[in-house]
Amino acid sequence: MTKRAFITGITGQDGSYLAELLLAKGYEVHGLIRRASTFNTSRIEHLYVDPHNPSAHLFLYYGDLTDGSRLVTLMSEIRPDEVYHLAAQSHVRVSFDEPEYTADVTGTGTIRLLEAVRMSGIETRFYQASSSEQYGATPPPQNETTPFYPRSPYGAAKLYSFWITKNYREAYGLFASNGILFNHESPRRGETFVTRKITRAAARIKAGVQDDLYLGNLDAIRDWGYAAEYVEGMWRMLQADEPDDFVLATGGSVTVRDFLQTAFDHVGLRWEDHVKFDQRYLRPTEVDALVGDASKAKSVLGWEATVDAQQLARIMVDADVEALEHDGRPWIDKVNLASWDTA
């Protein structure tokens, strides 16, 4: 029988890649989207088929993580074999400005969805999108046994989601796994996140439509990977024999300055001529270094990252250059789905 998956955050970066992957594997995919007065489905428009068409395998539903009753209704109606919980207020710096909203959506939203699964009585496998920001001040390298020390409202909310997922696994026997993903980016990354902000600025400055780029801390160290690869790891977690928690990371150690250098070099520019400091982009409490150890995912799941931060920066710059050449329309990167195991 065709497997059925439910994805929260399907219109986001990870959600769009995951939907592609699952559709390529023959799944029927159901996604939760928020009602808005403007279109917010650009990342998945290339996947959408009119639901009246018998060949349609992607279905979208209005809903919100703040509405528990709606989530119960959807779980009862859709009865998915797998649930991928990716939705969140995911911008770390913004979480300091909107801590209560971040806690409600990123933290409490998870227990609402877990309760919807439990109350609907369905048998399903549950994936929780946890974050390397949970480690915060704990020195790298970080793996599944590293103590957590979040340094932002976002990190704290994700930590709650991590532990409540483990609690439902132990209390109710739910197949629930946490994917502790380190920074993963792509051409579909939101334009306010630092990597996309950098690559978009490099393309625009090269084209002569922007002069300067304002950034905060250039010394922060991150482990940046390619989002299109990381969704494969999510899927593999739910195919495992037992639920568990896994770090997904490249193991690389790159500063914001390093990423900046690679991006601007790729278009023949000196970043020093265009980048200016703005203290508004500093966090009240900084996370100095996040570098993951994904040995467990490699040994148990057979998953390993292949795209490093330098390759990623060039992929993203090329995409932003192409977007400018096509009147600024969103560029959908072509993932080689044929290279993935569809068993």
C-alpha angles and dihedrals in degrees: 000000000000112000117235123215132189119205127191111200091028092152092057130087097270094036093056094049092046092050089052092050095048094046089051088053091054099258127149103234126207120186138193117225132177119241112248136166090235129055112269102172101086094122093058102033090103089059099047122108123179105267089227087067111093089222093060115122100165120078128178130204132190114238145120137226089236091063109074096176091057090052091052090051093050094048091050093048101040098035094195124202089216132026120200112194106199103140119111146125088268106175108107097201092046090053089070089056094044105028097150094049090046091052092048097048104027095037113022092033088069095057090047089057093044089051090049089055092047097044094047090057094224124150107232143140116246128209120195118199102225123178143228086231086080088074093054109151097013109111120247150287092067126192139160093292097046114115116251122239110166118199102194140045086252093054091047092049091049089050090056089050091050094053096041089053090053089047093054089047092054099035100044104019091245117165093239125157132184119218107202098201122190119214110311122179141176143163086283093061115123114265095240094061113098099242094050090041088057098045093044091050092049090054094044095046090049089051091049097243096109132037109189142025121210118209140163126211111015094178098066111120119220140173103230122191138167115274094213089065096045095061088063087060091051091054093047091054090062093047093056121110093243134025115254144147122266138185116222114197144127097235089231124136116213132159124221085248091056092051089047092051093051094047096049094041088056091064095037098255134130107233091204089068094058112025120094131183122247118181091205088078093059118102120233087235115026129211105219103192138009117178119160134216108210096177092123093054090050095050099040103030102024089234123144133163116241103178115077128202095266093052089045093053091053092047090052095045091050089051093051091048089052091048090056090050088055096053094271095295116154111274117223109209115222109240115200096238091172089069092064124088107251096189 
